[in-house]
């Protein structure tokens, strides 16, 4: 049962977490906020950005702020599933007898940075993705449960696509949010250089424990959602499907595949967290609109027409929101 | 939590806004209904009872007011939706939706919503009236006002003419038809009949369109003169006579031909013979005068009078040719010339006597026309002089001297015609005679005024009145009419 204390705690802690991570991250405030939202909501994040923009640093700062163990997995083409999950090794016991001992892989952590996930083979990818979905690891016929909270932040390099294994849509759908880290501005770049000249170490301090994070997650779930706002979110997801009659005309032309029901779940879950983080006790249209981009951009597949006309996923989401908001006004 | 109290302020504001919009729509619908109702009465060309006008407006007002009020009445949900303008929609909507639920979060949400509602000014809710609504109202009001101002008998047919006007029309038709029939029954040539009928047809049309009795009298007068001209021109001797008057040697002869006085013609032929001093040249000239006159007259060459003059002219040429050269002594004697003149004279007089029958027909026609037009003039209400005697003078029996020279058109001296008594010893009582004989003493101004007016109209049409004098003429006749 959520108490007032929990609510007050949520508000206070979420601000502190953002502040602490902000010590280590210059700019990228929206990415940081969305990542924290995803973590509180219990989802995983797919992070896209060119090298050196701070993807690893973000994850490490989050690990420090949430006081959660952190591990980094660099995905390479020769990475094996056992390298991710762990494997059984032969060990001599005290009596000198050989026995098989399961050596846990780097996945047995709370915050995982899966760097350049698209460079590994599909088999290796699936090992991680199974853990993401099930929060379990199966090795040697035995299933090991991962401790909660379990948060994966996977990265993709948008530049070097040669020799990579792009994640299939079904796998990409498991990520709650997809965040894009852009190249910092000149001012931000200047601040980064200034900061890192002093020290490269993360300065974020621990603010939360795992237990507290889970409590925050539970608290956020209690936020009420008005029927109209819920319907609005559902209509947004439905509008991404060209096969549905109620979808706008440009959906038929520019979207090949629409978002799954996981997108609808992700929208509401993250919107609740966002509302509470902003001190509100109800989800608003603004929450849905703000989270539409990270929730939907990796779930809708642009058609060939969109690719040919260089219309990206974000632009399509903007059009969808405009279409929905105009209908809302006429009602 | 008493959310009703919380939202009461906003609901009242929204209620007044709904009322204003509903009244606007009611007035628009009422004006439209009033427009339609008035239009129907206009088409029926009847003045509607007040209850129709008022009832139509009232019914339209209700039709416009009630649905609009229902549409915009501030229910809970509508209030929450409108509160979107103040940024409170999600808070208020969530509060209303979960107001029955219990739980910490919903309770906190209600408290949060209440705080924000209380902190929001009511004035943030603005009255929504679109340009289309205002435009609809203005158009409906304009149409309604226009329809009320337009007279209800605008589409009514013009009033029927009074019976007296219709009777006058019938009289005109009857009299003109009688005259028309008389012309057809006459023995005048087809061309003459057609011309006379055309004049009658024009007169008939003009009389029906005339605005005043004076104008009617002037039209009748003009028609009479035109018809007399036509009749005048049917007499061959007049045509030839006028043509002869255009040449030096035959001027006097032509005048006598027009006057139809046989003894005068004989005297004139004697005079002509006596005046021939240089025989050859004068004979040639005489022959040329007669030939040219015949040519310009346009009379049918088989006409007896034409042939008489033609033979005379040919005889003169033969007489001239009966000499050896122009300076040679003529071979003919004076007695030969006298014989030629006597023969020509005899033939001319015979031709004239033969034409007298035709002229009698023409004179009879003239008399009929004159009496018919006189009756029409009486029906038009104009004074006419009483006729004395029953015999009417024929066209050929004028005791006036015809004009010499010119084109021979003596329309200024119509002979006979309307009101002519035919008795040379009686007082002349014609309208026109009053003009030409101011010493008659018995002509009233009303009798002559129509003729004056007709002359004025003729002169005006012909452009004979100077522009700077026209206002004086107009004022003169309009003051006397």
Interface residues (C-beta under 8 A of the other chain):
Chain A: X1 X2 X3 X4 X7 X222 X223 X224 X225 X226 X227 X228 X229 X280 X281 X282 X283 X284 X285 X331
Chain B: X81 X90 X91 X93 X94 X95 X97 X98 X101 X103 X104 X105 X106 X108 X109 X112 X113
